[in-house]
Amino acid sequence: MSPRRVDPNLRDQLIEAAARLLSEEGPAALSTRKLAATVGTSTMAVYTHFGGMDDLVRAMVREGFTLLNRRLEAVEESDDPVSDVVALGWAYRANAREHRNLYNVMFGGSGLSGFSLTDDDRQHGRYTLGALVGAVKRCVAAERFLPSDPELVAHQLWIALHGLVMLDLGGYLIEPLTADVCFEAQVCGMILGAGDDPERARESVSRAAERRV
């Protein structure tokens, strides 16, 4: 008999299924047996790919940030750095909506199914801020933003956007104040606060909306 083929997509399927179980049914639902049954594989497959549930949760966190970084890197740099900042915000939101279960795990607090995120786990995804920090630096260099600490400005934008994303994913932002309406108002206000000219800021926000990925 020929050896049984290993499904190359099984690892990704296990990660997605585990994130969905956590999001929809809570930590108590995340067991090796239930996860294997959900995907249609054996419990041994979970241990083969991850070693155990702790490593599975850690893999979910890392996969979530990998997907986020991939989406942010798809935003091409333009000659309008303020538009780039806003376009990165659109990309962040799009990723969170597409991978909402993983997003919840990435920022899931201190406890997930008995697994506590370490400081390294929580700080792992910080590299995804690189694109935003770079765009803010270019805004300062172009004299669109006042001289400032680009990392601090990027963190302020991230903190505000994360709050909006969580409300959006929870279904709290509805007509007439939809997530899109609130996002554009929020980001425009922060751009003005960073020192940009009101008219140029509005133009950049509109330009970024046309670049949504």
C-alpha positions in Angstrom: 0.0 0.0 0.0 1.2 3.5 -0.8 1.6 5.9 2.1 -1.4 8.1 2.9 -1.1 11.6 1.4 -0.7 14.4 3.8 -3.1 17.3 3.1 -0.9 20.4 2.6 -3.8 22.6 3.6 -4.6 20.8 6.8 -2.5 23.1 9.1 -4.3 26.2 7.8 -7.7 24.4 8.1 -6.9 23.5 11.7 -6.0 27.1 12.5 -9.1 28.6 10.9 -11.4 26.0 12.6 -9.8 26.6 16.0 -10.2 30.4 15.7 -13.9 29.9 14.7 -14.5 27.6 17.6 -13.0 30.1 20.0 -14.9 33.0 18.5 -18.3 31.3 18.2 -18.4 28.9 21.1 -15.8 30.1 23.6 -12.7 28.6 25.1 -14.5 25.5 26.4 -15.2 24.4 22.9 -11.5 24.3 21.9 -10.6 20.7 22.5 -8.4 18.4 20.4 -11.2 16.0 19.8 -13.7 18.7 18.8 -11.2 20.5 16.6 -10.3 17.2 14.8 -13.9 16.3 14.2 -14.7 19.8 12.9 -12.0 19.5 10.3 -12.5 15.8 9.6 -9.2 14.5 10.7 -7.7 12.7 13.6 -6.6 14.1 17.0 -3.1 12.9 16.1 -3.0 15.4 13.2 -3.4 18.2 15.7 -0.4 17.0 17.7 1.6 16.3 14.5 1.2 19.9 13.3 1.3 21.8 16.6 2.5 19.6 19.4 -0.3 20.6 21.6 -3.0 23.2 22.2 -0.7 25.8 23.6 1.3 25.8 20.4 -1.9 25.8 18.3 -3.0 29.1 20.0 0.4 30.5 19.5 0.2 29.5 15.8 -3.1 31.3 15.5 -1.7 34.5 16.8 1.2 34.3 14.4 -0.9 33.4 11.4 -3.2 36.3 12.1 -0.3 38.8 12.1 1.1 37.1 9.0 -2.1 37.7 7.1 -2.4 41.3 8.4 1.2 42.1 7.3 0.5 40.6 3.9 -2.5 42.8 3.5 -0.6 45.9 4.6 2.3 45.2 2.3 -0.2 45.1 -0.6 -0.7 48.9 -0.2 1.6 50.5 -2.6 3.6 53.6 -1.7 2.5 56.7 -3.6 3.5 60.3 -3.9 0.8 61.2 -1.3 2.0 59.9 2.1 -1.1 61.0 3.9 -3.2 59.0 1.4 -0.9 56.0 2.1 -1.6 56.3 5.9 -5.3 56.2 5.3 -5.0 53.4 2.7 -3.2 51.3 5.3 -6.1 51.9 7.6 -8.5 50.6 5.0 -6.3 47.6 4.5 -6.2 46.9 8.3 -10.0 47.0 8.5 -10.4 44.8 5.4 -8.1 42.2 6.9 -10.0 42.2 10.3 -13.3 41.7 8.5 -12.0 38.9 6.3 -10.2 37.1 9.2 -12.4 38.2 12.1 -12.0 35.0 14.1 -8.2 35.2 13.9 -8.3 38.9 14.7 -10.1 38.2 17.9 -7.5 35.6 18.9 -4.6 38.1 18.0 -6.0 40.5 20.6 -7.8 38.1 22.7 -6.6 39.3 26.1 -4.7 37.3 28.7 -6.6 34.0 28.6 -7.6 31.7 25.7 -8.8 28.2 26.5 -6.5 28.1 29.5 -3.6 29.4 27.6 -2.1 32.7 28.7 -0.4 34.8 26.0 3.2 35.6 27.0 4.7 39.0 26.6 6.5 37.7 23.5 3.2 36.5 22.1 1.6 39.9 22.6 4.5 41.8 21.1 5.1 39.4 18.2 2.9 41.3 15.8 4.5 44.7 16.4 6.4 44.3 13.1 3.2 44.9 11.2 3.4 48.6 12.3 6.4 49.1 10.1 4.5 50.2 7.1 2.5 52.7 9.0 5.5 54.1 10.8 7.3 54.5 7.5 4.3 56.3 6.0 4.1 58.7 9.0 7.8 59.4 8.6 7.2 60.4 5.0 4.3 62.6 6.1 6.6 64.5 8.4 9.3 64.7 5.7 6.8 66.1 3.3 5.7 68.7 5.9 2.2 67.3 5.9 2.6 66.4 9.6 4.3 68.4 12.3 7.6 67.1 13.5 6.8 64.3 15.9 7.7 60.7 17.0 6.5 58.6 14.0 6.2 55.5 16.2 4.0 57.4 18.7 1.8 58.8 15.9 1.5 55.3 14.5 0.5 53.9 17.8 -2.2 56.5 18.3 -3.6 55.7 14.9 -3.5 51.9 15.7 -5.2 52.3 19.0 -8.0 54.4 17.6 -8.5 52.1 14.6 -8.5 49.0 16.8 -11.4 50.4 18.8 -13.3 51.1 15.6 -12.6 47.6 14.2 -13.9 46.0 17.4 -17.1 48.0 17.3 -17.5 47.2 13.6 -17.0 43.4 14.1 -19.5 43.5 16.9 -22.1 45.1 14.7 -22.4 48.3 16.6 -21.8 50.7 13.8 -25.0 51.1 11.7 -26.7 53.6 9.5 -26.3 56.5 9.3 -23.0 56.3 11.3 -21.6 53.2 9.6 -18.1 52.0 10.1 -17.0 53.6 6.8 -18.4 57.0 7.8 -16.9 56.8 11.3 -13.5 55.7 9.9 -13.2 58.6 7.5 -14.2 61.1 10.1 -11.9 59.5 12.7 -8.9 59.3 10.4 -9.4 62.8 9.0 -9.6 64.2 12.5 -6.3 62.5 13.5 -4.6 63.7 10.3 -5.6 67.3 11.1 -4.4 66.8 14.7 -1.0 65.7 13.3 -0.8 69.0 11.5 -2.1 68.5 8.0 -4.0 71.2 6.0 -7.8 70.6 6.1 -8.3 70.7 2.3 -5.3 68.6 1.5 -6.4 66.1 4.2 -9.8 65.7 2.8 -8.3 65.1 -0.7 -6.0 62.5 0.6 -8.8 60.7 2.5 -10.9 60.6 -0.7 -7.9 59.4 -2.7 -7.2 56.6 -0.2 -10.8 55.4 -0.5 -10.3 54.8 -4.2 -7.3 52.6 -3.4 -9.0 50.2 -1.0 -7.6 46.6 -1.2 
